[in-house]
Amino acid sequence: MAISGLEITLRPYTITDVDDFLIYAGDEKVTRFTRWNTFTSKEEALSYINNFCIPHPHCRSICIGDRSIGFLFIKPQEGDDKCRADVGYALAAECWGQGITTRAVKMAISDGFREFPDLVRLQALVEVGNKASQRVLEKIGFNKEGILRKYTFNKGAVRDMVMFGLLSSDLKP
Ligand SMILES: CC(C)(COP(=O)(O)OP(=O)(O)OC[C@H]1O[C@@H](n2cnc3c(N)ncnc32)[C@H](O)[C@@H]1OP(=O)(O)O)[C@@H](O)C(=O)NCCC(=O)NCCS
């Protein structure tokens, strides 16, 4: 879907997003590098929206108009770790390659630093083979901080992960 010129917005999920959500969360091209197993039913998608997205402190639907084309979250840690938050995202494959995720994550970062005053660091862990996601983070200004070898299990194998970090002080005024 070519969407150049169309504005993207970020908003909380509602249960009416379920069919759109299933388009990307049910697509193996999208879930290959995510922690999701590929969603296979509307019920499963609805349960995830209800139990994860809606109660989440900052989970957003990336939208064109009111149509959900992607998923994004900023998850602040708690207690002594509340200075940092994890960032994650995924976009419907038909929309890839148009700069949408880069724009959406930039918007979410501004919102996140405003919304969570204790936050000074955003971080993202990306599989070594996930070059598109690494490029998104580099374009935004995240620093590639290192490779965590054999860090986590995903899709049947233990994966090396790249740690990316962005400090609030890295952002240009
Ligand atoms: C990662 C993802 C969100 C990127 O979304 P997107 O909207 O296409 O990203 P953007 O268009 O903003 O930027 C993608 C960049 O990666 C580059 N890219 C894409 N595939 C690439 C590859 N195989 N190797 C190197 N660069 C690649 C693009 O050229 C673009 O860079 P450019 O603007 O310098 O040309 C999307 O591919 C996706 O949903 N992937 C599956 C889920 C996922 O991996 N989530 C992140 C988990 S950490």
The ligand as an SDF file (V2000), in Angstrom:
LIG
                    3D

 48 50  0  0  0  0  0  0  0  0999 V2000
   11.3970   -3.3920   11.0620 C   0  0  0  0  0  0  0  0  0  0  0  0
   10.1530   -2.7580   10.4430 C   0  0  0  0  0  0  0  0  0  0  0  0
    9.2380   -2.3220   11.5730 C   0  0  0  0  0  0  0  0  0  0  0  0
   10.6040   -1.5590    9.5990 C   0  0  0  0  0  0  0  0  0  0  0  0
    9.4550   -0.8610    9.1440 O   0  0  0  0  0  0  0  0  0  0  0  0
    9.5160    0.1640    7.9060 P   0  0  0  0  0  0  0  0  0  0  0  0
    8.3670    1.0970    8.0530 O   0  0  0  0  0  0  0  0  0  0  0  0
    9.6520   -0.5780    6.6470 O   0  0  0  0  0  0  0  0  0  0  0  0
   10.8720    0.9620    8.2280 O   0  0  0  0  0  0  0  0  0  0  0  0
   11.3880    2.2850    7.5160 P   0  0  0  0  0  0  0  0  0  0  0  0
   10.8240    2.3600    6.1360 O   0  0  0  0  0  0  0  0  0  0  0  0
   11.1320    3.4340    8.4410 O   0  0  0  0  0  0  0  0  0  0  0  0
   12.9620    2.0270    7.4560 O   0  0  0  0  0  0  0  0  0  0  0  0
   13.4740    0.7850    7.0230 C   0  0  0  0  0  0  0  0  0  0  0  0
   14.9410    0.9510    6.6510 C   0  0  0  0  0  0  0  0  0  0  0  0
   15.5450   -0.3430    6.5940 O   0  0  0  0  0  0  0  0  0  0  0  0
   16.1400   -0.5460    5.3340 C   0  0  0  0  0  0  0  0  0  0  0  0
   16.0860   -1.9780    5.0650 N   0  0  0  0  0  0  0  0  0  0  0  0
   15.0060   -2.7360    4.8260 C   0  0  0  0  0  0  0  0  0  0  0  0
   15.3800   -4.0110    4.6460 N   0  0  0  0  0  0  0  0  0  0  0  0
   16.7300   -4.0530    4.7950 C   0  0  0  0  0  0  0  0  0  0  0  0
   17.7100   -5.0790    4.7150 C   0  0  0  0  0  0  0  0  0  0  0  0
   17.3690   -6.3450    4.4830 N   0  0  0  0  0  0  0  0  0  0  0  0
   19.0050   -4.7480    4.8960 N   0  0  0  0  0  0  0  0  0  0  0  0
   19.3790   -3.4670    5.1530 C   0  0  0  0  0  0  0  0  0  0  0  0
   18.4890   -2.4470    5.2410 N   0  0  0  0  0  0  0  0  0  0  0  0
   17.1800   -2.7490    5.0520 C   0  0  0  0  0  0  0  0  0  0  0  0
   15.3050    0.2990    4.3940 C   0  0  0  0  0  0  0  0  0  0  0  0
   15.9900    0.5570    3.1720 O   0  0  0  0  0  0  0  0  0  0  0  0
   15.1240    1.5530    5.2560 C   0  0  0  0  0  0  0  0  0  0  0  0
   16.3010    2.3200    5.3170 O   0  0  0  0  0  0  0  0  0  0  0  0
   16.5210    3.6490    4.3970 P   0  0  0  0  0  0  0  0  0  0  0  0
   15.4080    4.6060    4.7520 O   0  0  0  0  0  0  0  0  0  0  0  0
   17.8760    4.1400    4.7670 O   0  0  0  0  0  0  0  0  0  0  0  0
   16.4200    3.1940    2.9590 O   0  0  0  0  0  0  0  0  0  0  0  0
    9.3760   -3.7430    9.5400 C   0  0  0  0  0  0  0  0  0  0  0  0
   10.2760   -4.2830    8.6100 O   0  0  0  0  0  0  0  0  0  0  0  0
    8.7400   -4.8740   10.3280 C   0  0  0  0  0  0  0  0  0  0  0  0
    7.6000   -4.7590   10.7790 O   0  0  0  0  0  0  0  0  0  0  0  0
    9.4770   -5.9960   10.4870 N   0  0  0  0  0  0  0  0  0  0  0  0
    8.9660   -7.1390   11.2270 C   0  0  0  0  0  0  0  0  0  0  0  0
    8.8030   -6.8530   12.7090 C   0  0  0  0  0  0  0  0  0  0  0  0
   10.1040   -6.4260   13.3530 C   0  0  0  0  0  0  0  0  0  0  0  0
   11.1850   -6.8140   12.9220 O   0  0  0  0  0  0  0  0  0  0  0  0
    9.9910   -5.6260   14.4140 N   0  0  0  0  0  0  0  0  0  0  0  0
   11.1540   -5.1370   15.1530 C   0  0  0  0  0  0  0  0  0  0  0  0
   11.6190   -6.1600   16.1170 C   0  0  0  0  0  0  0  0  0  0  0  0
   13.1180   -5.5870   16.9100 S   0  0  0  0  0  0  0  0  0  0  0  0
  1  2  1  0
  2  3  1  0
  2  4  1  0
  2 36  1  0
  4  5  1  0
  5  6  1  0
  6  7  2  0
  6  8  1  0
  6  9  1  0
  9 10  1  0
 10 11  2  0
 10 12  1  0
 10 13  1  0
 13 14  1  0
 14 15  1  0
 15 16  1  0
 15 30  1  0
 16 17  1  0
 17 18  1  0
 17 28  1  0
 18 19  1  0
 18 27  1  0
 19 20  2  0
 20 21  1  0
 21 22  1  0
 21 27  2  0
 22 23  1  0
 22 24  2  0
 24 25  1  0
 25 26  2  0
 26 27  1  0
 28 29  1  0
 28 30  1  0
 30 31  1  0
 31 32  1  0
 32 33  2  0
 32 34  1  0
 32 35  1  0
 36 37  1  0
 36 38  1  0
 38 39  2  0
 38 40  1  0
 40 41  1  0
 41 42  1  0
 42 43  1  0
 43 44  2  0
 43 45  1  0
 45 46  1  0
 46 47  1  0
 47 48  1  0
M  END
$$$$
